[in-house]
Amino acid sequence: MLDDNKHSEAMKVWLTEREFHDLCILAMKDDRKPGEMLRVIVRRSMYGTIGGTESEVHGANRPEAE
């Protein structure tokens, strides 16, 4: 079975300056790094908006979420 918990597969993506700039703006608005935002965009494109985000169970532990 495919593992959906660990991000182990890397890809190199070539973007225009405009695409990268706009990606960075989206990432800042969503409080993410550009690479993480790109992964979220790809996931939303493949699985829709409901399946595009990870469940809270698999999210990172944050100090404010104690």
Secondary structure by P-SEA (a helix, b strand, c coil): ccccccccbbbbbbbcaaaaaaaaaaaaaacccaaaaaaaaaaaaacccccccccccccccccccc
